[in-house]
Amino acid sequence: MIIQSVDLGFHEFPMQFFIFTACGVWCPSDWSPSLKKLYKIFEIFQIIAATWFWLTMFMNLLLKNTESDLFYDNIFALLVLTLAAYKKYFFLKNRKVISKVLSMCSDDSWYQPKNKQEAEIIERFQHETRFSFLDLFNENHLMLNHFRLVTELYALGISTALAIKAVIPMLQSKSGLVLPIEAWYPYKTENIFIYLFSYLQQLIAGIPMICLQISVDSFFVCLVLRVVTQLNLLKYRIQFSSNNFISKGQEVTTATGIHKNILMIDTWLRICSRKHAKIYEFAESVHKCFKSIMAAQLIITIPCLCMTVFILAQFDELGFNFVDKFFCFATCLMEIFLYCWYGNEIILESLDVGNSIYHMNWIVLQSKTRKNILMMMFRARRPIKFTVRSCVVNVASFIEIIKTSFSAFRLLQTIS
């Protein structure tokens, strides 16, 4: 492999972009032309496998009796795969947009730490983006890293659900040859070799789609954490660095020294004001990039939650199928919670910038400088929000989704 330059995606978010590459949606820019051609073939193979898998599930739903016990299971599985397929399509279509977002969060001199405290702020949030399931059993991790914990629990839950779904056919050998996902094929699967072929086909198509879904969601989390890190750096530099300039200015007695210190304060706060606007611009780019995914997530989540609760309500006893459906419900719930949780965090962090400005010693500043920070305070009053139409993606919306899903479940229960 000929290394031309470090791929921005791998440099900033290595785990996510390794999975993107393995799932056939991201060809590293530093690969040689021959490897890129081979990867294109691999990408086409992944698209064909995913499309075939989706079509077999869709045809099964069309041909299946609606009174079947697995009817709602099939709808749920098709909706989940449709969401994963849309995320795959989104990544393939918007690679240039994603590259632009990556370039906006790299090569930024503002992001470089200037003292030990700033290095700790950056390291804390970088640590949040390095996911490891082993840290779930670390007591300090549970107390301090709430950002990372939410994402890891989601990834662990969806991986467990996938593993259960894959092994259930082996554990239910008495019921014959059963595929992980009920699907229609133009041939019979009673023969052991044809069954194994179909089984492998579902795994080859399904596992990359689910892994891609986890990675797209965690990539969104990483971008939000990058915005949160920059907001925390901004708050620190406004509150502490500016106060240091001001306190030094109060110790200066000569006219030349006072004038020089005023210029330093004014220059510093103008830099902070410009960076504040840049952070909003970067957050808006992330919002535009993921807006369609958040919309698809909201549209599909409500029927998925409704159907999983309905399916769980039909079980009379615990078993592998109950555990499978419970994990499906839990991961579906956590997936939408992930977007709402981080959407809520970015609102709170962006609002807190105004508090940091207010608590600095701004009374002793010159009139021109006060006008400059007043503009920052006005901007901070309009928090960074991720929205889908008129719906703000935050914890309040998550609660409304739960209420709507429960209402839909009661309606479905009444109809049935």
C-alpha positions in Angstrom: 0.0 0.0 0.0 1.4 3.4 -1.0 0.8 6.0 1.8 0.3 9.4 0.3 -1.2 11.2 3.3 -3.0 10.3 6.5 -6.7 9.9 5.9 -8.6 12.5 8.0 -11.2 10.1 9.1 -8.7 7.5 10.4 -6.7 10.3 12.0 -9.6 11.9 13.9 -11.9 8.9 14.6 -9.9 5.7 13.9 -12.4 3.1 15.2 -15.4 4.4 13.4 -13.6 4.8 10.1 -12.1 1.3 10.4 -15.6 -0.1 10.6 -16.8 2.2 7.8 -14.0 0.8 5.6 -14.8 -2.8 6.6 -18.5 -2.2 5.8 -17.7 -0.9 2.3 -18.7 2.8 2.6 -15.3 4.6 3.1 -12.2 4.1 0.9 -9.2 5.7 2.7 -7.7 8.5 0.6 -4.1 7.3 1.3 -4.6 3.9 -0.5 -2.9 3.2 -3.8 -5.0 3.3 -7.0 -4.9 -0.5 -7.3 -6.3 -0.9 -3.8 -9.0 1.6 -4.5 -10.1 -0.4 -7.5 -10.3 -3.6 -5.4 -12.2 -1.7 -2.8 -14.7 -0.5 -5.4 -15.4 -4.2 -6.2 -15.8 -4.9 -2.5 -18.1 -1.9 -2.1 -20.4 -3.2 -5.0 -20.4 -6.7 -3.5 -21.6 -5.2 -0.1 -24.3 -3.2 -1.8 -25.6 -6.2 -3.7 -25.6 -8.4 -0.6 -27.5 -5.8 1.4 -30.0 -5.2 -1.4 -30.6 -8.9 -1.8 -31.1 -9.4 1.9 -33.6 -6.5 2.1 -35.6 -7.8 -1.0 -35.9 -11.3 0.5 -37.3 -9.8 3.7 -39.6 -7.5 1.8 -40.9 -10.3 -0.4 -41.5 -12.5 2.7 -43.6 -9.7 4.2 -45.7 -9.4 1.1 -46.3 -13.1 0.7 -46.6 -14.0 4.4 -50.0 -14.4 6.1 -50.7 -11.3 8.3 -52.1 -13.5 11.0 -48.7 -15.3 11.4 -47.0 -15.2 14.8 -43.9 -13.7 13.2 -45.7 -11.0 11.2 -44.8 -8.2 13.6 -41.3 -9.6 14.0 -40.8 -9.4 10.3 -42.0 -5.8 10.1 -39.6 -4.9 12.9 -36.7 -6.6 11.2 -37.5 -4.9 7.9 -37.7 -1.5 9.5 -34.4 -1.9 11.3 -32.7 -3.1 8.1 -34.3 -0.2 6.1 -32.8 2.3 8.6 -29.4 0.6 8.3 -29.7 0.6 4.5 -30.5 4.3 4.6 -27.4 5.0 6.7 -25.3 3.1 4.2 -26.9 5.1 1.3 -26.3 8.3 3.3 -22.6 7.6 3.8 -22.0 6.6 0.2 -23.8 9.7 -1.2 -22.4 12.3 1.3 -18.7 11.3 1.4 -17.7 14.8 0.2 -19.9 16.5 2.8 -18.4 14.2 5.5 -14.9 15.0 4.3 -15.7 18.7 4.6 -16.9 18.2 8.2 -13.8 16.3 9.0 -11.6 19.1 7.6 -13.4 21.6 9.8 -12.6 19.7 13.0 -8.9 19.2 12.1 -5.9 21.5 11.6 -7.3 24.0 14.1 -4.7 25.9 16.1 -7.4 26.9 18.6 -7.8 23.2 19.5 -4.1 23.0 20.7 -3.8 23.1 24.5 -1.9 26.2 25.9 -1.5 24.9 29.5 -2.1 21.9 31.7 -5.7 22.7 32.4 -6.6 22.9 28.7 -4.7 19.7 28.0 -6.9 18.0 30.7 -10.1 19.3 29.0 -9.1 18.0 25.6 -7.8 14.6 27.0 -11.1 14.1 29.0 -13.2 14.5 25.9 -10.8 12.5 23.7 -11.1 9.7 26.2 -14.8 9.8 25.8 -14.5 8.9 22.1 -12.2 5.9 22.7 -14.8 3.1 23.2 -13.9 -0.1 25.0 -16.4 -2.5 26.5 -13.8 -3.5 29.3 -14.3 0.0 30.8 -17.9 -0.8 31.6 -16.6 -2.7 34.6 -14.4 0.1 35.8 -16.0 1.9 38.8 -14.3 5.3 38.0 -15.5 5.0 34.4 -19.1 4.6 35.6 -18.9 7.7 37.7 -16.9 10.1 35.4 -17.5 9.1 31.8 -21.3 9.4 31.4 -20.9 10.4 27.7 -18.9 7.4 26.8 -21.0 5.0 29.0 -24.2 5.8 27.2 -22.6 5.0 23.8 -20.9 1.8 25.1 -24.1 0.4 26.6 -25.8 1.0 23.3 -23.0 -0.7 21.3 -22.9 -3.6 23.7 -26.7 -4.0 23.7 -27.0 -4.1 19.9 -24.0 -6.5 19.6 -25.6 -8.8 22.1 -28.9 -8.7 20.2 -27.1 -9.5 17.0 -25.3 -12.5 18.6 -28.5 -13.8 20.1 -30.3 -13.5 16.8 -27.5 -15.4 15.1 -27.3 -18.4 17.5 -31.1 -18.8 18.2 -31.5 -21.1 15.1 -28.8 -23.4 16.5 -30.5 -23.5 20.0 -33.8 -24.3 18.5 -32.8 -27.4 16.5 -36.1 -29.2 17.4 -38.1 -26.8 15.2 -36.1 -27.7 12.1 -33.7 -25.5 10.0 -34.6 -22.0 11.0 -32.9 -18.9 9.6 -32.0 -16.0 11.9 -34.4 -13.7 10.0 -37.4 -15.1 8.2 -37.0 -14.3 4.5 -38.4 -15.4 1.1 -36.0 -17.3 -1.3 -36.7 -18.6 -4.8 -35.6 -22.0 -3.6 -36.4 -24.3 -0.6 -34.0 -24.2 2.3 -34.7 -27.6 3.8 -31.5 -29.0 2.3 -28.6 -28.5 4.8 -26.2 -27.1 2.3 -28.7 -24.6 0.9 -29.7 -23.7 4.4 -26.1 -23.0 5.4 -25.7 -21.0 2.2 -28.7 -18.9 3.1 -27.6 -18.6 6.7 -24.2 -17.3 5.7 -25.8 -14.9 3.2 -27.8 -13.4 6.0 -24.8 -13.1 8.3 -22.6 -11.6 5.5 -25.2 -9.0 4.6 -26.6 -8.4 8.1 -23.5 -8.1 10.3 -21.9 -5.2 8.2 -25.2 -3.4 8.2 -25.6 -3.5 12.0 -21.9 -2.6 12.5 -22.4 0.3 10.2 -25.4 1.4 12.1 -23.4 1.4 15.4 -20.5 3.3 13.8 -22.7 6.0 12.2 -24.3 6.6 15.5 -21.0 6.7 17.4 -19.5 9.0 14.7 -22.3 11.4 15.4 -21.5 11.2 19.1 -17.8 11.9 18.4 -18.6 15.0 16.3 -20.9 16.3 19.1 -18.2 15.7 21.6 -15.8 17.7 19.4 -18.2 20.6 19.5 -18.6 20.2 23.3 -14.8 20.2 23.7 -14.4 23.4 21.8 -17.2 25.0 23.8 -15.4 24.0 27.0 -12.1 25.3 25.8 -13.9 28.6 24.9 -15.5 28.9 28.4 -12.1 28.2 30.1 -10.3 30.7 28.0 -12.9 33.4 28.5 -13.3 32.9 32.2 -9.7 32.3 33.3 -7.4 33.7 30.6 -9.3 37.0 30.2 -9.5 37.4 34.0 -5.7 37.0 34.1 -5.3 39.8 31.6 -7.7 42.0 33.6 -6.0 41.3 36.9 -2.6 42.0 35.4 -4.0 45.2 33.9 -5.1 46.4 37.4 -1.6 46.0 38.6 -0.2 48.2 35.8 0.2 51.9 36.8 1.9 53.4 33.7 -0.3 54.8 30.9 1.7 52.8 28.3 1.2 49.6 30.2 -2.5 50.2 30.7 -3.0 50.9 27.0 -1.0 47.8 26.0 -3.0 45.6 28.4 -6.3 47.0 27.0 -5.2 46.1 23.5 -4.3 42.6 24.6 -7.7 42.1 26.2 -9.5 43.4 23.2 -7.5 41.3 20.8 -8.0 38.2 22.9 -11.8 38.6 23.2 -12.1 39.3 19.5 -10.4 36.0 18.8 -12.8 34.3 21.3 -15.7 36.0 19.6 -14.6 34.8 16.1 -14.0 31.3 17.5 -17.5 31.2 19.1 -19.0 32.0 15.6 -16.8 29.2 14.1 -18.0 26.7 16.6 -21.6 27.5 15.7 -20.7 27.2 12.0 -19.1 23.7 12.7 -22.1 22.6 14.7 -24.5 23.7 11.9 -22.4 21.6 9.5 -22.8 18.6 11.7 -26.5 19.3 12.0 -27.0 19.6 8.2 -24.9 16.4 7.7 -27.0 14.3 10.1 -30.4 15.9 9.8 -31.8 13.3 7.4 -30.5 10.5 9.6 -32.1 12.0 12.7 -35.4 12.3 10.8 -35.2 8.7 9.6 -34.3 7.6 13.2 -37.4 9.4 14.6 -39.8 8.1 11.9 -38.7 4.5 12.3 -38.2 4.4 16.1 -41.8 4.9 17.1 -43.3 1.9 15.1 -40.3 -0.2 16.2 -40.7 0.6 19.9 -44.5 0.0 19.5 -44.1 -3.4 17.9 -41.3 -4.7 20.2 -43.5 -3.8 23.3 -46.4 -5.5 21.6 -44.4 -8.6 20.8 -43.0 -8.8 24.4 -46.5 -8.6 25.8 -47.4 -11.8 23.9 -44.9 -13.9 25.8 -46.2 -16.1 28.6 -42.8 -17.4 29.7 -39.1 -16.5 29.6 -36.9 -18.0 26.9 -34.4 -17.3 24.2 -37.0 -15.6 22.0 -38.1 -13.3 24.9 -34.4 -12.4 25.6 -33.9 -11.7 21.8 -37.0 -9.4 21.7 -36.1 -7.7 24.9 -32.6 -6.8 23.6 -34.2 -5.6 20.4 -36.5 -3.3 22.4 -33.6 -2.1 24.6 -31.3 -1.3 21.7 -34.0 0.4 19.8 -34.8 2.6 22.8 -31.1 3.4 23.4 -30.5 4.3 19.8 -33.0 7.1 19.8 -31.9 8.0 23.4 -28.3 8.4 22.1 -29.3 11.2 19.7 -31.6 12.9 22.2 -29.1 12.7 25.0 -26.2 14.3 23.0 -28.6 16.8 21.4 -29.6 17.8 24.9 -25.9 18.1 26.1 -24.9 20.4 23.3 -27.8 22.7 24.1 -26.7 22.9 27.7 -23.0 23.4 26.9 -23.7 26.2 24.3 -26.0 28.0 26.8 -23.3 27.9 29.5 -21.0 30.0 27.4 -23.2 33.0 28.2 -22.8 32.3 31.9 -19.0 32.1 31.6 -18.9 35.5 29.9 -21.2 37.0 32.6 -19.0 35.7 35.5 -15.8 37.2 34.1 -14.7 40.6 35.4 -16.2 42.4 32.5 -17.1 45.6 34.5 -13.5 46.9 34.2 -13.3 46.4 30.4 -13.4 49.3 28.0 -16.7 50.1 26.2 -15.5 48.7 22.9 -14.5 45.4 24.4 -17.8 45.1 26.3 -19.7 45.5 23.1 -17.6 42.7 21.6 -18.5 40.3 24.5 -22.1 41.5 24.4 -22.3 40.1 20.9 -21.1 36.7 22.2 -23.7 36.8 24.9 -26.5 37.5 22.4 -25.2 34.6 20.2 -25.0 32.3 23.3 -28.7 33.0 24.1 -29.5 31.1 20.9 -28.2 27.6 21.8 -26.9 25.1 19.4 -29.9 22.8 18.6 -30.3 19.7 16.4 -33.8 19.8 15.0 -36.0 17.7 12.7 -38.5 20.2 11.3 -40.0 21.7 14.5 -38.9 18.8 16.7 -35.9 19.6 18.8 -33.7 16.5 19.4 -33.4 16.5 23.2 -34.4 14.6 26.3 -37.9 16.2 26.3 -38.4 14.9 22.8 -37.3 11.4 23.9 -40.0 11.4 26.6 -42.6 12.4 24.0 -41.4 9.6 21.7 -41.9 7.1 24.6 -45.4 8.5 25.2 -46.3 8.3 21.5 -45.0 4.8 21.2 -47.0 3.6 24.3 -50.2 5.2 22.8 -49.5 3.4 19.5 -49.0 0.2 21.4 -52.3 0.5 23.2 -54.0 1.2 19.9 -52.3 -1.9 18.3 -53.3 -4.0 21.3 -57.0 -2.8 21.0 -57.1 -3.6 17.2 -55.5 -7.1 17.7 
